[in-house]
Amino acid sequence: MGTSNNQKVAVVTGSSSGIGFETSLLLARNQFVTYATMRNLNKSDELLKIAAKEIIPLKVIQLDVNDDNSVNSAIDIIVKENDRIDVLVNNAGYDLFGSLEELTIDEIKGQFETNFFGVIRACKAVIPTMRKQGSGTIINISSLGGRIGLVPFLTAYHASKFAVEGFTESLRQELAQFNIDVILIEPGAIRSNFIDNSKTGKNYNPENSPYASTIQKVFEGFQSIMAESSHPRDVAEVILKAVNTSNPNVRYPVGKDAEYVLKIRTELSDKELEKWVRESYMDKKGFIRE
Ligand SMILES: NC(=O)c1ccc[n+]([C@@H]2O[C@H](COP(=O)([O-])OP(=O)(O)OC[C@H]3O[C@@H](n4cnc5c(N)ncnc54)[C@H](OP(=O)(O)O)[C@@H]3O)[C@@H](O)[C@H]2O)c1
């Protein structure tokens, strides 16, 4: 699979499920030559089946964002096959759940390895190609949780997404001279495999943790937040729109919940916002309150 007729080339990380899966499909359906990358190729069957049935330009290759060699060799293959990369979607990520006291430093470093250094690795791998061709769009999947430290027991996750936000803002300034755009996508709650793929700190024991009852309440409160969640396809559609726009925004919140919370954030003091957010999960009020 190489490019023809000026087809654009897109690379998506973490395409085995959720947002990455839907984004890879949508880009390929819109005639981007799409490399749906994933760390475990055993999870590629469904994507390949759909691509074959619809005859869309989608190829799956192995890429683990934690691994320099894996990232560099995947990008080398793509550049050899197409001589260009137009779009990189940094999507791979997970959340580490647990009280800070009960998380290990290694677990927290692991969260940053994927959610933050994974983004940096993929950016470093594609930038030389985009710089030489004088164009490109890098899409970083941040989160509503990259704008507001919404939820307790997600300290490392929030920190990793705040890091992606600051990194992106600076990188935008650095790459503008080469006509490379770097964009943030900020989804609210999305119905993907995200909760199932969530990691809990290994030192957490609900039998004797001083945090157990609060953690239980937060889990239950998530139900009201998930009731307002969006489909991963909604995120994919916003990504496609950003990629196809000549002068895209810096950041795109996705979902009614994300839009609502970011609006409320401008209207409340920090302490009022803290209380409001706490009520969203502790009192099961959800985020959207009209
Ligand atoms: N779901 C939400 O509510 C939500 C909200 C805001 C932002 N986000 C962000 O959206 C992104 C996608 O999440 P999702 O909701 O689509 O969740 P998901 O269904 O769990 O998908 C996460 C993807 O990341 C992949 N991944 C994890 N570690 C990886 C690694 N080291 N190398 C390559 N791929 C890796 C997973 O692969 P495996 O199948 O191999 O595990 C999976 O394909 C994440 O960055 C997440 O933080 C999600």
The ligand as an SDF file (V2000), in Angstrom:
LIG
                    3D

 48 52  0  0  0  0  0  0  0  0999 V2000
  -12.3940    7.0510   27.2820 N   0  0  0  0  0  0  0  0  0  0  0  0
  -12.3820    8.2420   27.8570 C   0  0  0  0  0  0  0  0  0  0  0  0
  -13.2850    8.5730   28.6640 O   0  0  0  0  0  0  0  0  0  0  0  0
  -11.2940    9.2330   27.5110 C   0  0  0  0  0  0  0  0  0  0  0  0
  -11.4920   10.5790   27.8710 C   0  0  0  0  0  0  0  0  0  0  0  0
  -10.5010   11.4980   27.5710 C   0  0  0  0  0  0  0  0  0  0  0  0
   -9.3410   11.0970   26.9300 C   0  0  0  0  0  0  0  0  0  0  0  0
   -9.1620    9.7860   26.5990 N   0  0  0  0  0  0  0  0  0  0  0  0
   -7.9120    9.4210   25.9400 C   0  0  0  0  0  0  0  0  0  0  0  0
   -8.1860    8.8200   24.6950 O   0  0  0  0  0  0  0  0  0  0  0  0
   -7.1190    7.9510   24.3230 C   0  0  0  0  0  0  0  0  0  0  0  0
   -7.6870    6.6400   23.8190 C   0  0  0  0  0  0  0  0  0  0  0  0
   -8.3970    6.0130   24.8560 O   0  0  0  0  0  0  0  0  0  0  0  0
   -9.7470    5.1870   24.6230 P   0  0  0  0  0  0  0  0  0  0  0  0
  -10.8180    5.8790   25.3580 O   0  0  0  0  0  0  0  0  0  0  0  0
   -9.9470    4.8810   23.1940 O   0  0  0  0  0  0  0  0  0  0  0  0
   -9.3890    3.8680   25.4650 O   0  0  0  0  0  0  0  0  0  0  0  0
   -9.0950    2.3510   25.0240 P   0  0  0  0  0  0  0  0  0  0  0  0
  -10.2750    1.7890   24.3230 O   0  0  0  0  0  0  0  0  0  0  0  0
   -8.6290    1.7000   26.2770 O   0  0  0  0  0  0  0  0  0  0  0  0
   -7.8980    2.4710   23.9770 O   0  0  0  0  0  0  0  0  0  0  0  0
   -6.5970    2.7470   24.3820 C   0  0  0  0  0  0  0  0  0  0  0  0
   -5.6470    2.3100   23.2910 C   0  0  0  0  0  0  0  0  0  0  0  0
   -4.2940    2.6550   23.6760 O   0  0  0  0  0  0  0  0  0  0  0  0
   -3.4930    1.5040   23.4510 C   0  0  0  0  0  0  0  0  0  0  0  0
   -2.2560    1.5120   24.2260 N   0  0  0  0  0  0  0  0  0  0  0  0
   -2.0680    1.5290   25.5630 C   0  0  0  0  0  0  0  0  0  0  0  0
   -0.7510    1.5000   25.8380 N   0  0  0  0  0  0  0  0  0  0  0  0
   -0.0940    1.4460   24.6540 C   0  0  0  0  0  0  0  0  0  0  0  0
    1.2630    1.4010   24.2660 C   0  0  0  0  0  0  0  0  0  0  0  0
    2.2530    1.3580   25.1650 N   0  0  0  0  0  0  0  0  0  0  0  0
    1.5710    1.4060   22.9360 N   0  0  0  0  0  0  0  0  0  0  0  0
    0.5930    1.4220   22.0000 C   0  0  0  0  0  0  0  0  0  0  0  0
   -0.7180    1.4230   22.3020 N   0  0  0  0  0  0  0  0  0  0  0  0
   -1.0470    1.4490   23.6170 C   0  0  0  0  0  0  0  0  0  0  0  0
   -4.3870    0.3310   23.7900 C   0  0  0  0  0  0  0  0  0  0  0  0
   -3.8280   -0.8600   23.2770 O   0  0  0  0  0  0  0  0  0  0  0  0
   -4.0820   -2.3170   23.9300 P   0  0  0  0  0  0  0  0  0  0  0  0
   -5.3730   -2.8150   23.3380 O   0  0  0  0  0  0  0  0  0  0  0  0
   -2.9050   -3.1130   23.4960 O   0  0  0  0  0  0  0  0  0  0  0  0
   -4.1620   -2.1350   25.4210 O   0  0  0  0  0  0  0  0  0  0  0  0
   -5.6650    0.7980   23.0770 C   0  0  0  0  0  0  0  0  0  0  0  0
   -5.5420    0.5560   21.6830 O   0  0  0  0  0  0  0  0  0  0  0  0
   -6.2180    7.8400   25.5550 C   0  0  0  0  0  0  0  0  0  0  0  0
   -5.0770    8.6630   25.3880 O   0  0  0  0  0  0  0  0  0  0  0  0
   -7.0960    8.3630   26.6670 C   0  0  0  0  0  0  0  0  0  0  0  0
   -6.3420    8.9230   27.7230 O   0  0  0  0  0  0  0  0  0  0  0  0
  -10.1210    8.8450   26.8700 C   0  0  0  0  0  0  0  0  0  0  0  0
  1  2  1  0
  2  3  2  0
  2  4  1  0
  4  5  1  0
  4 48  2  0
  5  6  2  0
  6  7  1  0
  7  8  2  0
  8  9  1  0
  8 48  1  0
  9 10  1  0
  9 46  1  0
 10 11  1  0
 11 12  1  0
 11 44  1  0
 12 13  1  0
 13 14  1  0
 14 15  2  0
 14 16  1  0
 14 17  1  0
 17 18  1  0
 18 19  2  0
 18 20  1  0
 18 21  1  0
 21 22  1  0
 22 23  1  0
 23 24  1  0
 23 42  1  0
 24 25  1  0
 25 26  1  0
 25 36  1  0
 26 27  1  0
 26 35  1  0
 27 28  2  0
 28 29  1  0
 29 30  1  0
 29 35  2  0
 30 31  1  0
 30 32  2  0
 32 33  1  0
 33 34  2  0
 34 35  1  0
 36 37  1  0
 36 42  1  0
 37 38  1  0
 38 39  2  0
 38 40  1  0
 38 41  1  0
 42 43  1  0
 44 45  1  0
 44 46  1  0
 46 47  1  0
M  CHG  2   8   1  16  -1
M  END
$$$$
